[in-house]
Structure formats: structure tokens, C-alpha cells
Amino acid sequence: MRILVTGVTGQVGGALVERLRSLGSIVAADRAMLDLARPDEIPSALDRIEPDLIINPAAYTAVDRAEDEADLAFRVNAEAPGAIARWAAGRGVPLVQFSTDYVFDGAGFRPWREGDPTGPLCVYGASKLAGEEAVRASGGAHLVIRTSWVYAAKGANFLRTIARLARERAELRIVADQFGAPTSAALIADAVSRMVAANRAALAERFAAASGLVHMAASGETSWHGFAAAIVDGLRARGTALAATRVTPIATADYPTKARRPANSRLDLTRLRELFGVTTPRWEAALEPELDRLAKEFV
């Protein structure tokens, strides 16, 4: 099987390339090979690649900047997935498309189920929802995976930001009234590699059984403050020299951002478990190996 993975310089794309090698021939597509900011060029690029399976974690993820770059965000997050999905549908190629908890408005406290009404609060969330809709409209075999709070020991993400700030500042002030499950790129790649270990026909059946949509995250929940505190404690336990002595909880209102974030990013994982047989580890357990990797940088 020839598997195309996009966004390979990113967290999830890079992790997927490593995990999927045992399943077939991997085409690791960077922007030079497949530029999602140029949707019109995607069909010809896919004609050259001729994949048997497409996995698309590439996205425009600058949440605040998207408020000023809506056209670019929609090109990358909505128009490009639509172009990929239409090409794939026309050739019977299954597509795995990634999405986000930001498609929801963050109301309430119950974990979001796949069939719950959406209501994005920001341009980024709206662009990702438009991408979901474009993939669904293609009519091809597809699976949209919504995930949340993605991080890794490499790249630009919350884990690395907190590690840097904890080495520079005595106090970290972190939002404590937004809740979700920090989800490592490695966790996502492990789960996806198990889910796509089948031929085209079997994948199409699996995706259809899930109505083309599934939620994927680590088990358990915490706040951004709880995540930050776990990072600081974990690095200190590994001998990393830190300046931070306090991780102070604050309200969202005390940390204004250009884009609104959902307060409730909890995702219901029932469909993932019952239809795909995937049970994810708790977020604390998934964090440990990433802290191990990160701490080695500071020795």
C-alpha cells in the first residue's frame, strides 16, 4: 500500500511517518510536494503521487493569526481538504482528515459526541469545520478525526512553550477554566496506525460504520493550568533546572487573546473504542515519554 502523509514537518505528520512504515510505502509530502495553500494544484500533484491511502494532518494552526488571515486559513483548512477528498473519491482512495475540538462552542461540561451540534468561536475553528464539510461532500471513503490539545517534544506547541517559560520566569500564569485532554502526537500516530491497518475495501467499511467521523484524544481531562503544572513538575523531577517556583491559575478573562477558545474541549471517546477497538492512555501517562525526550535537551 502506498500511503501519502501530509504535513510531515509538523508534529502529527512526523509521528505518523515513523509509525506507518510497517504498513507500506510512505510518501512523506512536505509543502514543496503538496502545497495546501494552492488547492488548484493539488489534483495534478496527487496524479503524480498515485497514493492508495491519504492521511492529511497538515493544517493552518495559528489560531490567533487566523483572525487576520482568514483567506489563507480557509484555503489550507477547507479548500485544500476538499480538493484532496474529491480526487480521492474519484479514484476510490480512502482519506483520513484531521480536525479539532475548536469546531464546538465549548459550552457545558459533558464531553462532545460526534453528532453534537457544532458552533466554532473563531476563524480557525470555522475553517476546520468547513474542511470537514468539504470532505463529507466528496462522497468518498473518508474518516475525519477530531482531536484536541496536540503536543510533542518537538515543534511549536504548549509543552515546549511551558518548558521554555519555566526556565526563564519565576511565575507562570496559566488559564485554569478551559478543560480538555492533552494529546500527544505519538498517541495519535499509534492509534491511527492501528486503525488503517487494512486494505481499501476494509477501510471504506470501517469509515462508513463510523459515519466518517470519530473523536480521538487521551483519556482523562485537565485544564491548561493542570497541564502546565504537570510539565513543570515532570521536568523538575528529571533534573531540569527551572526558574519557575509558582504555576498560578488564572481565568480566561485575565488572558485575552484575539481568537476565542472553547472552555469545554472534552471529547467523547466511545465511538473510537467501540468501532475501532482503540482505548487511549490517560493524558498523564502519554506525557511521560515526551517529557523524557524534552528533558534530554536541557542536560
N, C-alpha and C positions, 0 to 999 in steps of 0.2 A: 504494500500500500504506500502510495506517495502522499505524504502529509505536508500541507503548506501551513506554516505557523507565521503569523504576522507579529510585528512589534517585538522582535527578538532582542532589541537593545533595552527593552523595558523589563519590569520585574516578573510579570506572569509569563510573557513570551519567552524570556530567557530560561525560566524554570521549566516550561513546557518542552523546550528543545531537548533538555537533558533527560526528562522522564519518558519521552515518546520514542527515543531511538530504537528501543526493542520492538516497536510495533511496525516499523517500516522505514522507508527512505524519507528523511526530513528535508524539506526545503525551508530554510530559515530566511524569511524575507525581511530585509530592512527597508528603509524608505527609498533607497536607490532602486530596489527591485519592484516595490509596490508602494506607491505614494498615495496614501488615503486622502491627502489634500487635493488630489487630482482625480476625482471619481470617473471622469470621462475616459481616462487612460487605463482604468482597471480591467475592463474586458480583454483588451489586447495583451496586457501583462499576464492574465490568467490563461489565455490561449497559449502563451509561450511556456508557462509552468506546467500546465496539464495535471493538476492535483487530483487525487482520489478522495481527499478529505481536506476541508479548510477549517482551521481554527483561528479565530480573529480576536485576540485580546488587545490589539492596537487601538488607541483612542486618544482624543484630546482630553486631558485630565486636569488642566489648570483651571480649577473651579472658579476662582475669583476673576482671573483674567478673561474667562469666557464671557463675563458680563459685558466686556468691551469688544470681544472678538466673536460675536455670535455667529457671523457668517462662516468663519473658519471652523468653529466648534460643530456647526451643523453639517458642513461638508465632510469632516472627518468622522463624526459620530453617527450621522444619519444617511447622508447621500452615499458615502463610500460603502457602508454595510449593505445598503440597498443594491448597489451595483454588483457587489460580490454575490449577494443572495440570488439575484436574477440570473447571473452567469451560472451559478451552481445549480439552480433549479432547472435550467435548460439542458443540463448535462447529467442530471441525476447524481450530483456530488453533494454529500451531506455537509452542512455548515454548522459549526459551533461559534456562536456570537456571544461576547461578554457584555453584560450590562451592570447596573448598580442599584443600590438601595435608594439613591437620590431620585429615582422615579416616583417615590412616595412623598407625601407631605409631612411625614413624621409625627402625625397625631396619635394620641393614645399610648398604650403600653404593651398591647398584645403584639407578638411577632407577626410580621406581614406574611400573608399567604400569597401564593402565585396569582390567585384570582381576585385579590383585593383591588379596589379602585385605585388608580394612580393619580398623582397630583403634584408634579415636581415644583419645587420652590425657586429654582434658579435655572439659568440658561443651560448649564452643564446637564442637569437632570432632564430638562426638556429635550436636549439634543440626543441623549441616550435613549429616551423613550421613543423619539422619532425613529431612531435606528432599529429598535425592537419592532416597531410597526412596519418599517420598510422590509425587514427580513420576513416577517409574517406574511406580508402581502405578496411575496415572491411565489408562494405556493410550493416551494421545495422542501426537502427534508432538512429540518433545522432544529437546533436547540439553543435557546437563549439562556445563558447562565447569569443570574443576578448575584453579585457578591458584594461584600462591604469591607471597608476599613483595611484595604490591602496594604501590606508592607513586606519588606525583605531586608536582609542585611546589607544589600547593595541598592543603589538607585536613590532617588529623591522621594522620601516618604516620612511618615510620622516617627517611626523608630529612629531613623538616622538624625532627624531634626532634634528630637529629645536628647539623644546621646551627645550631640554637639552642644546644645544649650546647657546640659548638665555639667559639661566640662568648663563652661565659660561663666555661669551665673550661680550665685548662692541660692536664689529662689526662682522656682518655676511656677508660673500662674497658669493653670490649665482648666479648661471648661469641664464642669462636672455634671451638667444637666443634659447632655446628649449621650444616648446609650446605644450600644451595638456590640458586635463581636469582632475584635481584631483578627484578621485572617491572613495568614502568611501566603506568599506566592507559592512556596513549596507545598503547602497543604492543597492549594487549588490544583497545582500540576499533578500531584499524586492522585487526587480524586478524578480529574479529567482523564488521565491515562488509563484508569480502570474502566471508566465509562465508555471509552471509544475503542476498546479492545475487541472489535468485531468487524465483519465485512459490511459493505454498503447497505445491503438489504436488512441486516440485523440492526444497524444503526438507525435506519429510517423507521423501523418498527418501534424501537426504543424511544426515539424522539417523538413519534406520533402518540405513543402511550402517555407521554408526559405533557401532551398538548403543546409541545415545542417550548416549554418554559420550566425552569427549575431554579430554586434558591440554593446557594452554596455559601457557607460560612463556617467558621469554627463554632464549636458548641460553647454554651455559656454566654455570659454578657458582662460588660463593664462600661464605665464611662471613659471619656478621653483622659480624665484625671486618673482613673484607676489604671489605665494602660500606661500612662506616663510614670506613675509610681512604681509599677512592676518593672519597667525598663530601668529606672534609676536603681532600684533595689537589686535587680539582676546583674547589672554592670558592676555595682559596688561589690557584690558577692564574688564576682570573678576577678577582683583585684584592680579594677579600673579606677584611676584617680579622678575624682569628681569634685567640682566646686560646690555643687548643689547640696544644701542641707535641708531644704524645705520644698515640697511639692504642694502648692496651695490650691485648693479648689475654688473656682470662680464660676459665675453664671455666664451663659451665652451673651447676655446683655452687657457684660463687662468686657467682652472681647468682640467688638463689632467687626464684621467682615463685609465685603461688597456683595458676596453671594450668600443667600440664606441657606443654612444647613438643616436637615431634618433632626428633630430631637429624638425620635424613635427610629433607629435603624436596625432593630431586631428583625431577623428573617426566620420564618418557619422552615424547618429542615425536614418535615415529614415526607414530602414527595421525593427528596433526594434519597432518603433512607428506604422508603417502601418500593420505589420504582427502579432505583439504580443500585440498591444494596450498599450505599455508601454512608457510613457513620463517621463523622469528623471528630477529631480530638478536641478537647477543651482548649480555649484560646491560650491559657497559661502554659499548657504542655507544648503547643505549637510554637510558642515564643522562645522556649529554651534553646533549641538549636540555632536560632537566628542570633540570640544573644551570645552564644558561644563563638559564632563566626565574627560578630561585630567586635567582641572584646579582644580578639586576636589582633585587630588593627591598632589597638591602643597600648600594646605591650611595649 
